[in-house]
Every structure is written in structure tokens, then in C-alpha cells.
Amino acid sequence: MHLTGKPRGVLHCIIGLFCRVESLIFYGEEVYMNQDQIVENLIKLDDTVEDFTVTFSGKASKKVDGLYKPEGHEILIHNKNHASDNALMYTAIHEFAHHIQFTTSPKPVSSKSHTTFYWNILHRLLNKAEELGIYKNIFETEAEFVKLTKEIKEKYLHENGKLMKDFGQLIARAYELCMEYHTSFDDYMDRVLGLHRATAKKIMKFHTQDLNPEIGYENMKTVAAISDDDVRGLAQEAFLEGQSPDMVKEQFTSRELPDSRLEWLQQERERLAQSLEKLTIKLASVEQQINDFS
């Protein structure tokens, strides 16, 4: 059937409406946010940071959704990579975390910038963004994710934690028997069970410290390594409250960083001076041994 001008315009309107509905169905929303709105939202997450800019590349990238340029404090986002404002906001927060990392870290940030220090910053920003409604956590709203999360936690993470705690109890029993028979616990672990003695002692702590298996095996290892009883209890509670492994590690197990860049430089100078002194002594010793051969 041939359509003349007016019906053709109606048809184009219908096609346009269909495309808009299709976008809503598959992506939930389109991208409407501009750079200024992104900056405004990021400042709501932390208004104490140094000045920064957000730039849309206007392009799509097969490599990354965005990147941070520390020299100019610029967050670059490949906005054509994103199908929704929510996805765009996640990338912006990810790069904003790098801005905070580079501008607040007392020591220089290396090329391997995705450190525990970084992930702790990112996860705290995401939590705050969710509280403020700036970012929506799809993992807690989509039924398929909710169901999958429940299954993984209950059937695997919790059960694995319980299994390893029970295993720790058996290892503790093995230790008691070795003491009773005046024989080597390390030898029993290494040669009989084929389990490294150091690993066995770590697993035994799951039982002796009465850790909560609901935090999962990997997180139990983190908590068990903390010697102070009170701090260990706080770390376990943080896991149970839903904090990420990097958040807990940064708060309870990381070495305390100096308060300023100058203090870090002074500590680094002292460390290098001590290393240089040791190396100088070692070099003199090696040279003397070489001379002894001549």
C-alpha cells in the first residue's frame, strides 16, 4: 500500500514511539544527564575534594567506559557506552573514587591503582549514592539477582564457612592428639594429610576463635588473622553488616598511613636510608669475599 505524506508522518511518529518504548523496556531509561549534573551529584557524595571536571567524549569505547586523568583532575566518560543514567552514574562514581584516591593518598599512587585503599573509597561512595538516591543498586531490586544472591549466600558461602569451621575443629583435635602422643603436629599435617602446616593452623583458628560461618570462608581468613580480640569482633560485625572485604581490610587490617604527604616522604627517606646502609654493608662484605679469592 502506498502511503502519502501525512500518513507517512504518522508512521514515523509510531516508529519513533516504538523505539522509545523499546529503549525503556531493554534499558530502563535513556541517558539524559549532562556533565554539570554528574558533577553536582558527585559533590553530594563528597564536597571536601579538590576541584575536578567531567568530560563526555561523545564516543563509544571498546576498552573502557571511562578513565581518570590525574594530571588535570579530569574524569573522562565515554557516554556512548552507556544505555542509562544509572550506568553513566556508576562509571562517574568509579572515576570519582580515583580522583579522591589520587588527591588524598599520602604516598604516590602507582600504575596499579585498583588497591584496597581505592576499593574502600569506591564502595563507600556507592553506599552513600544509594542512600541519596543518586545511584540505584540493581542487585537489590531485580528479582533474578535477589533470588541468585540468596541461593549463593545460603547454599555456598554460609555452608562453606560452616564446613571450614568444622574442619578447624577436627584439626584442633589432631593437634590435641599430637600433644598427647608427643609427636609432631607439623609432620602430621605436611606428610600425612598433605595440608601445609601454616594453612592448617589458620583453619584451626576458625574453631578456636568461634568465628561466625555466615561471613564465608574467605572473610573468615581475614578475621582470623587479626590478633586483637576486640578488633577481630568489630571486623566480623562489619562483615555481618554487609561491608565489603576491602572496606573491612582497609579499616581493620591495613597499616596506618601518615597524615600528610610530607610525613610520608620523611618516613620514606628514613626507610631508604636504612636500606642503603644495609646494602652498603652487604656490598662491602661481598667485595671482601671476592678479594679473598684473588
C-alpha positions as CSV (number, residue, x, y, z in Angstrom):
1,M,0.0,0.0,0.0
2,H,1.4,3.4,-0.9
3,L,1.4,6.0,1.8
4,T,1.3,9.7,1.0
5,G,2.9,12.5,3.1
6,K,0.6,12.8,6.1
7,P,0.2,9.0,6.8
8,R,3.9,8.7,6.4
9,G,4.5,11.2,9.1
10,V,2.1,9.4,11.4
11,L,4.0,6.2,10.6
12,H,7.3,7.9,11.5
13,C,5.8,9.0,14.8
14,I,4.6,5.5,15.5
15,I,8.1,4.1,14.7
16,G,9.7,6.7,16.9
17,L,7.4,5.9,19.8
18,F,8.1,2.2,19.4
19,C,11.9,2.9,19.5
20,R,11.4,4.9,22.7
21,V,9.3,2.2,24.3
22,E,11.9,-0.5,23.2
23,S,14.6,1.6,24.9
24,L,12.6,1.8,28.1
25,I,12.0,-2.0,28.0
26,F,15.6,-3.0,27.5
27,Y,17.5,-0.3,29.3
28,G,15.0,1.0,31.9
29,E,15.8,4.6,30.9
30,E,17.8,6.7,28.4
31,V,20.8,8.9,29.0
32,Y,19.7,12.4,29.8
33,M,22.3,13.6,32.3
34,N,24.9,16.1,31.3
35,Q,28.4,16.8,32.7
36,D,27.2,19.5,35.1
37,Q,24.6,17.2,36.6
38,I,27.2,14.5,37.0
39,V,29.5,16.9,38.9
40,E,26.6,18.1,41.0
41,N,25.8,14.5,42.1
42,L,29.4,13.6,42.8
43,I,29.9,16.6,45.0
44,K,26.9,15.4,47.0
45,L,28.9,12.3,47.8
46,D,32.0,14.3,48.9
47,D,32.1,18.1,48.9
48,T,35.6,18.2,50.5
49,V,37.5,17.1,47.4
50,E,39.8,19.1,45.2
51,D,38.3,20.7,42.1
52,F,37.7,18.3,39.2
53,T,36.0,18.3,35.8
54,V,33.8,15.8,34.0
55,T,34.0,15.5,30.2
56,F,31.9,13.4,27.9
57,S,33.9,12.1,25.0
58,G,30.9,11.8,22.8
59,K,32.2,8.5,21.7
60,A,31.9,4.8,22.4
61,S,35.0,2.8,23.5
62,K,35.5,-1.0,23.4
63,K,38.2,-0.8,26.0
64,V,36.9,1.3,28.9
65,D,33.7,3.1,30.0
66,G,35.7,6.0,31.4
67,L,39.0,7.0,32.9
68,Y,40.6,9.4,35.2
69,K,43.4,11.8,34.2
70,P,45.2,12.7,37.5
71,E,47.4,15.5,35.9
72,G,44.4,17.7,35.1
73,H,41.9,16.2,37.7
74,E,39.7,15.2,34.8
75,I,37.1,12.5,34.7
76,L,36.5,11.4,31.1
77,I,33.4,9.3,30.3
78,H,32.7,7.6,27.1
79,N,29.0,8.4,27.3
80,K,28.1,6.5,24.2
81,N,28.9,3.3,26.1
82,H,26.0,3.8,28.5
83,A,22.4,2.9,28.0
84,S,21.1,4.6,31.1
85,D,21.7,7.5,33.5
86,N,22.2,4.8,36.2
87,A,25.0,3.1,34.2
88,L,26.5,6.5,33.5
89,M,26.5,7.4,37.2
90,Y,28.2,4.2,38.1
91,T,31.1,5.0,35.8
92,A,31.3,8.6,37.1
93,I,31.5,7.3,40.7
94,H,34.1,4.8,39.8
95,E,36.3,7.5,38.3
96,F,35.5,9.9,41.1
97,A,36.9,7.4,43.5
98,H,40.2,7.6,41.6
99,H,40.1,11.4,42.0
100,I,39.8,11.0,45.7
101,Q,42.4,8.3,45.8
102,F,45.0,10.4,43.8
103,T,44.3,13.6,45.7
104,T,44.2,12.2,49.3
105,S,46.7,9.4,49.3
106,P,49.8,10.5,51.3
107,K,52.0,8.3,49.2
108,P,52.2,8.3,45.4
109,V,49.6,6.2,43.6
110,S,51.2,3.6,41.3
111,S,50.1,2.4,37.9
112,K,48.3,-0.4,39.8
113,S,45.7,2.0,41.1
114,H,43.0,-0.6,42.0
115,T,44.2,-1.1,45.5
116,T,42.4,-2.0,48.7
117,F,42.6,1.8,49.5
118,Y,40.8,2.5,46.2
119,W,38.1,-0.2,46.5
120,N,37.3,1.0,50.0
121,I,36.7,4.5,48.7
122,L,34.5,3.3,45.8
123,H,32.4,1.0,47.9
124,R,31.7,3.8,50.5
125,L,30.8,6.2,47.7
126,L,28.4,3.7,46.2
127,N,26.7,3.1,49.5
128,K,26.2,6.8,50.0
129,A,25.0,7.2,46.4
130,E,22.4,4.5,47.0
131,E,21.3,6.2,50.3
132,L,20.9,9.6,48.5
133,G,19.1,8.0,45.5
134,I,21.8,9.1,43.1
135,Y,22.5,5.5,42.1
136,K,20.2,2.5,42.1
137,N,21.5,-0.9,43.2
138,I,20.1,-3.3,40.6
139,F,21.3,-6.2,42.6
140,E,18.8,-5.5,45.4
141,T,15.8,-4.6,43.2
142,E,15.8,-7.1,40.3
143,A,14.1,-10.3,41.3
144,E,16.6,-12.6,39.4
145,F,19.5,-11.0,41.2
146,V,17.8,-11.2,44.6
147,K,17.0,-14.9,44.1
148,L,20.5,-15.7,42.9
149,T,22.2,-13.8,45.8
150,K,20.0,-15.7,48.3
151,E,21.0,-19.0,46.8
152,I,24.7,-18.3,46.6
153,K,24.9,-17.0,50.2
154,E,22.8,-19.7,51.9
155,K,23.9,-22.8,49.9
156,Y,27.5,-21.9,49.3
157,L,29.1,-19.0,51.2
158,H,27.4,-19.8,54.6
159,E,27.7,-23.6,54.1
160,N,31.3,-23.3,53.0
161,G,32.1,-21.2,56.1
162,K,30.4,-23.8,58.3
163,L,32.3,-26.7,56.6
164,M,35.6,-24.9,57.2
165,K,34.8,-24.2,60.8
166,D,34.0,-27.8,61.4
167,F,37.2,-28.7,59.6
168,G,39.1,-26.4,62.0
169,Q,37.6,-28.3,64.9
170,L,39.0,-31.6,63.5
171,I,42.4,-30.0,63.1
172,A,42.3,-28.8,66.7
173,R,41.5,-32.4,67.6
174,A,44.5,-33.6,65.6
175,Y,46.7,-31.0,67.5
176,E,45.5,-32.4,70.8
177,L,46.3,-36.0,69.8
178,C,49.8,-35.0,68.6
179,M,50.4,-33.3,72.0
180,E,49.0,-36.4,73.8
181,Y,51.3,-38.8,71.8
182,H,54.3,-36.4,72.0
183,T,54.6,-36.3,68.2
184,S,54.9,-33.5,65.6
185,F,51.7,-31.8,64.6
186,D,53.5,-30.2,61.6
187,D,54.7,-33.5,60.4
188,Y,51.1,-34.9,60.6
189,M,49.8,-32.0,58.6
190,D,52.6,-31.9,56.0
191,R,53.2,-35.6,55.3
192,V,50.0,-37.4,56.3
193,L,47.2,-35.0,55.4
194,G,49.2,-33.2,52.7
195,L,48.0,-29.9,54.1
196,H,50.6,-27.2,54.7
197,R,51.1,-26.7,58.5
198,A,50.6,-22.9,58.2
199,T,47.3,-23.3,56.4
200,A,46.2,-25.9,59.0
201,K,46.9,-23.5,61.9
202,K,44.9,-20.8,60.1
203,I,41.9,-23.0,59.6
204,M,42.1,-24.2,63.2
205,K,41.5,-20.6,64.3
206,F,38.0,-20.7,62.7
207,H,37.1,-23.1,65.5
208,T,39.2,-21.8,68.4
209,Q,38.1,-18.2,67.8
210,D,34.5,-19.3,67.3
211,L,34.0,-17.3,64.1
212,N,30.6,-16.8,62.5
213,P,30.5,-19.0,59.4
214,E,27.9,-16.7,57.8
215,I,30.6,-14.3,56.7
216,G,32.1,-17.0,54.4
217,Y,35.4,-18.8,54.3
218,E,37.5,-16.0,52.6
219,N,36.2,-13.4,55.1
220,M,36.8,-15.8,58.0
221,K,40.5,-15.9,56.9
222,T,40.7,-12.1,57.1
223,V,39.1,-12.0,60.6
224,A,41.2,-14.9,61.9
225,A,44.4,-13.1,61.0
226,I,43.5,-10.3,63.4
227,S,45.2,-10.9,66.8
228,D,43.3,-8.4,69.0
229,D,40.1,-10.0,70.2
230,D,38.1,-6.7,70.3
231,V,39.3,-5.6,66.8
232,R,38.5,-9.1,65.5
233,G,35.0,-8.9,66.8
234,L,34.5,-5.5,65.2
235,A,35.8,-6.8,61.9
236,Q,33.4,-9.8,62.0
237,E,30.5,-7.4,62.8
238,A,31.4,-5.2,59.9
239,F,31.2,-8.2,57.5
240,L,27.8,-9.2,59.0
241,E,26.6,-5.7,58.4
242,G,27.3,-6.0,54.7
243,Q,30.6,-4.2,54.4
244,S,32.8,-5.4,51.5
245,P,36.1,-7.3,52.1
246,D,38.1,-4.2,51.0
247,M,36.2,-1.9,53.4
248,V,36.9,-4.3,56.3
249,K,40.6,-4.8,55.4
250,E,41.2,-1.1,55.0
251,Q,39.6,-0.3,58.3
252,F,40.9,-3.2,60.4
253,T,44.0,-4.8,58.8
254,S,45.8,-2.1,56.7
255,R,48.9,-0.4,58.1
256,E,48.1,3.1,59.3
257,L,49.2,5.7,56.7
258,P,50.8,9.0,57.7
259,D,48.5,12.1,57.8
260,S,50.3,14.1,55.2
261,R,52.4,13.8,52.1
262,L,55.3,15.4,53.9
263,E,55.2,12.9,56.8
264,W,55.1,10.0,54.2
265,L,58.2,11.5,52.4
266,Q,60.1,11.8,55.7
267,Q,59.3,8.2,56.6
268,E,60.3,7.1,53.1
269,R,63.6,8.9,53.4
270,E,64.3,7.2,56.7
271,R,63.4,3.8,55.3
272,L,65.6,4.3,52.2
273,A,68.5,5.5,54.4
274,Q,68.3,2.3,56.5
275,S,68.1,0.2,53.4
276,L,71.0,1.9,51.8
277,E,73.1,1.4,55.0
278,K,72.3,-2.3,55.0
279,L,73.1,-2.6,51.3
280,T,76.4,-0.8,51.7
281,I,77.5,-3.2,54.5
282,K,76.4,-6.2,52.4
283,L,78.2,-4.8,49.3
284,A,81.4,-4.4,51.3
285,S,81.1,-8.0,52.6
286,V,80.7,-9.3,49.0
287,E,83.7,-7.3,47.8
288,Q,85.8,-8.7,50.6
289,Q,84.8,-12.2,49.7
290,I,85.7,-11.6,46.1
291,N,89.1,-10.2,47.1
292,D,89.8,-13.3,49.2
293,F,89.7,-15.3,46.0
294,S,92.5,-13.3,44.5
